[in-house]
């Protein structure tokens, strides 16, 4: 994976974390409504087995979302650490603005009072300096 591909994951991670968090909330709300509506444990063996399958599937789906959030948060921290570890504050600022805040080179140049060509050069230098884990 290139440094550019590595950094381009950041906005998608934010979206993925937000989506998974919403899914967990929806699972919790559905479970509460079902439980509060008086869904009792069935007594007949056939119904009891279906109920157990429902509860098991619910718990597994919720656990998968929790694991996805944990993995995405870990990757997000790794990417942020890789950018923060750059020695030059200009490189850090340009990479953060371009990849995390999704600003164009022109917007970054305007914000930092540099030319667009210089911002492109800084971005290239920053990408070459980033340590991408294997």
N, C-alpha and C positions, 0 to 999 in steps of 0.2 A: 504494500500500500504506500502510495506517495504521501508526502507531507500535506499536499493540497487536499487529497482525498480524506486524509485523517482529520484535518481541520473542518472540512465541509460537512462533517457529521454533526457538528454542534447544533445547528437549528433543528435538525431532525430529531436529535436527542431530546431537546426541549419539548417538541411536539409529542414525541412518544411517551415521555414521562407524564405530561399533562393528560394524554389520552388514557394511559393505564390507570392513573389516579382517578379519573372520571369513571372508568369501568369498575374499579374497586368500590367506589361510592355507590354506583348503580347496583352492584351485587349486594352490597350491604342493605340498601333500601329495599330491594326486591325480597331479600331474606326476611327483613323486619316485617314487611307487609304480609308476606306469606305466613310468617309465624304469628303475627298479631291477628290475622284473620281467622285464627283458630285451626290452622292446619295441624291436626293432632296425629300422633304416630298411629298408623292403621293397625288394626288388630289381626286382620286376615293375613296369612302368610304371603300371599301374592301382592297385596297392597303394601305390606311392610317392606318387601324387597324393592318395590318401585320407589318408596320413600327413601330407603337407604341409598339407592342409586342416585336419586336427586340430591341428597345431602352430600354424598361423596363427590359428585360432579361439580357441585357448587364450591365445595372446599378446594378441589383441584384447580378450578378456574381462577379462584381468588389467589391461590398460592402462585400460580403461573404469572399473574399480573404483578404480584409483590416481587417475584424474582426478576421480572422484566424491569421493574422500576429500579431495583438494586443494581442490576447490571448496567443500565443506562446511566445511573448516577455515578457509578464507578468510572465508566468510560468518560463521562463529562469531566469528572475531577482530573483524570489523567490528561485530557486534552488541555484543560486550563493550566495544569502544572507544567506541561510542555511549553506553553506560551509564556508563562511567568518565569520560566527558567532561562529565557533568552537574556543575554547580558545587556543588550542595547534597548533602552526604553522606547526609542522610536520604532524599532522592529516590533516590540510587544504591542505598542499602540496601533500600528498599522494593521497587524494581523488580527488583533481583537476587533477593530472597527470593520475590517473587510469580511472576516469569516464569522464572527459572533453576532455583530450588529447588522450584517449584510449591507454595508454601505459600499457604494461604487468608489472607484479610484478618484473620480472627480469630487465626490462629496468629502472624501478623506482629505484630499488636497485643499479644498476650501476650508475645512475645519482646522487643519494644521498649518495653513498658509505656506504650503509647498507646492511645487509644480506637480502635475499629474504624472509626468515622466519619472520624477524623483520618487513618488509614492509607489509606482510600479517597481522601481529598482529596490526600494526598501522591502516591498512584499516578496520579491524574488529572493533577496538576501535572507529574509526571515524564514522562508520556506526551506532554503538550503540549510539553515542553522537548526531547524526543529529536529528533535530526536524522536523518531517514530518507533514505538515499541513493536517488537516482532510478534 
